[in-house]
Amino acid sequence: MKSFKRIFFLFVLVAVAVSFFPEKTDHLWRVADHWLRAVSESLTFFVLFIYNDAPVTEEGMALFLVAALVLLSLWTVVSFKPGKRGRGKGFSDKTVSEPGHDEAAEIEYRYVEEDVVKHFLEIYRAQVGAGNDAPCRFEPVEGHRAAFGVIYELGVLKDGEWHTRRLTIGPLGEAGTHRSHTWFVIYDRYIVVKIPPKPLTDFNVYIKELVYGNSLAARLAPTECVVPNVSVIMELLAPNRTPSLSATEIEKGHVGRLSGNTAFQKHLMIGPSFAFFMDLSRYYFLSRVLDDIHISRASIEEEIVGHPHILWDLNDFEGRYGKERASACAKISAVFDFFEEEVNRLLVQFGISSSLPIFSVRSWFIQFLAGRSIPTTDQNLSAAFMDELNSRATLAMAEHTEPITDYRKMIHGYLFEKNTVKSRAMIGSIVTNLLDLLAGLNKRYIAIRDIKPDNLLIAGDPENYPTFLTSPTEFKVGIIDVETAAYLSMGEKGRIEQPLLGGTPKYATPSNLFGNDVIREHFGEVARILRLQDWYATAALIFKVVTGKDLFEESAQLIPEVLRILTVADDDSGPSVYEYVSRIYFKKALEEFEEKIAEHRETLSEFQVIVLRKNQKVLKTEIDFCKMGLEARVDQLVEAQIFFQGEKNTDTLKRASSDQIQRLIASWKAKNITSEAHRSRVAEAVRFLRLLHGFKVRYEGIARFSDGFNEEGMKVSAHHLIHAMFHTVCYSMYTRVWGELSGAEGFEASQDVADETLERTLDCEKTVPVAY
């Protein structure tokens, strides 16, 4: 009996220690992951029951001990079961695997934002000089949210005192989710964190990939290029003390220090994998710049919240937005009256007799009008009241969707008109420098193969942002990610080294998923096709820069399906599978291209782009190649047809413009033919003329662009530029031996693909690994 009492007495002591002295038992806390607290509390009542001399049998106590052990085991299993972790308060646990550790289960690891936060919490613990077992914590800061991410407070306990600092984190991409493997982190500097889709656990392989990235960056010079390096993290832990050393020398020193120090190596790992860290403190993401130029949701929110009084002062409203928009103010005022009635009903429901200041109710309304929620700590009212207010306000807004939507559109129109002059200059400068980047890549024999807004940087004077964007000479467009890049010079074996297969669906073609051998077999020159993958992405990007819209949104839905088809295809599929996916994709892309260009023709035609003289030769070489190919294709079509015989007719068709062919189509369709045989022949002739007309339109667009080159530089509309670039790629990547694109039928996207997938680089199973 006494032995049982001693055991239970020890349980009580442990429970008290955990409850009242967590800093002394933190190691036990993190190992047990909360179960000890629960078990000890469940036993406390029983222990007190014993010491009050209750009639408890020895058998009963033994049974209870068995039950307690079972409970302890179950709790342990639940606590350590892997699963999805939500955002919230947390304590750091050891999520960093030992370098070199590799298990099959790691492939299924799913990263979340908190993994990255914990990583920097471990760095902070090292920075403050606390031991590995020192208690630490992190939690999102309530009521504070950064423009593009979440603010966390980090805490480390050292010598009985909590040391704290803040960190901002957010996913990269227009629609990032917890599945994304790339984040930005603001921790003393602006850091991009990229985690490979499959765990990289070998330190030597990791270093080789960093070396490869730095070698590409050296080849790209003087183009700005940010690649991963260990200095980003090591300078936080063991900063260089020799100012005279170059960045390259500092990096080599840190690599040497890491080679024999696994304790430092773990600070480069997140979860089971080494991660890549890039310092972008001196640069801007092109994606963020475009958000600033084009009227984003955040801009509309800031405009509404920044002028909270204007709805109740018609003179100020008309002075800012114009008398022609005054009706929008009246409609929103009616919505506010409804909202105010809901607030008054809620006050009665909660038994609050005193009325609220009118400015508080108006402030709440403005927050919801901007699309935000009301902080639950406002006005010192109960959390229950504020939660109910948020719920009712959401329902109230849902009942008045039309006037609220119209009001936000009105704000969008105002901001667009206000920024038009400056925005036009910025957009033109960005497009000019995108072409400069494209030409520079060609001159240096490098293809990036994953050009998109999140992979490009803007390098300019931070003190002069965003004004420097109005002049192309005041800034440069650089590169962030070279993971899929290819060096187009012949290697030791006389061939281009196989790059990583992949791309971002909204900016990729099927050829991004073809190996070099496939490209060589179907298209001939590997370097040219890899180079044109950048052309295709740049054409789509220029469209987005000018219009703020995606050029290949629907076509992008097919790229994941192309990847699936190529992944499951066996060696016996032969060349037909590559023809199949190319035919279906480019048919869809051509349709969407023509539709989007027609929809935005006015905007695209108004924007005049400067093509610098130094870049003309590179562009003209590709354009002229396509021009000659299209001209030859027209001649082949005319020579092969059977409807217009004779040398005079064929010469006329070859020289005819697209407008003349269109008129010829109209005249043939207008023929009044009663014979079924003749009707069939006319239909076939019309099909031929339509095909010829399509090639004539492409040729004329290319020729018009080519003829604009001159020694002093040229100006060209964004419409003609995108047209020439797209058709140059389309002509080169869809070989004519596969037949014409018209009438191609095949697969569709198996299901709607999430937008974040279309914005993120695909992880290809059929990838030939290369250095980073």
Buried (B, 14 or more C-beta within 10 A) or exposed (E): EEEBEEEBEEBBEBBEBBEEEBEEBBEBBBEBBBBBBBBBEBBBEBBEEBEEEEEBEEEEBEEBBEEBEEBBEEBBEEEEEEEEEEBEEBBBEEBBBEBEEEEEEBEEBEBBBBBBBBBBBBBBBBBBEBEEEBBBBBBBBEEEBEEBBBBBBBBBBBEEEEBEBEBBBBBBBBEBBBEBBBBBBBBEEBBBBBBBBBBBBEBEBBBBBBBBBBBBBEBBEEBBBBBBBBBBBBBBBBEBEEEEEEEEEBBBBBBEBBEEEEEBBBBBBBBBBBBBBBBBEBBBBBBBBBBBBBBBEBBBBBBBBEBBEBBEEBEBBBEBBEEEBEEBBEBBEEBBEEBBEBBEEBBEEEEBEEEBEEEBBBBBBBBBBBBBEBEBEBBEBEEEBBEBBBEBBEEBBEEBEEBBEBBBEBBBEBBBEEBEEBBBBBBBBBBBBBBBBBBBBBEBBBBBBBBBBBBBBBBBEEEEBBBBBBBBEBBBBBBBBBBBBBBBEEEEEEEBBBBBBBBBBBBBBBBBBBBBEBBBEBBEBBBBBBBBBBBBBBBBBBBBBBBBEBBBBBBBBBBBBBBEBBEEBEEEEEEEBBBBBBBBBBBBBBEBBBEBBEEBEEBBEEBBBBBBEEBBEBBBEBBBBBBEBBBEBBEEBBEEBEBBEEEEEBEBBBEBEBEBBBEBBEEBEEEEEEEEEEEEBBEEBBBBBEBBBBBBBBBBBBBBBBEBBEEEBBEBBBBBBBBBBBBBBBBBBBEEEBEBBEEBEBBEBEEEBEBBBBBBBBBBEEBEEBBB
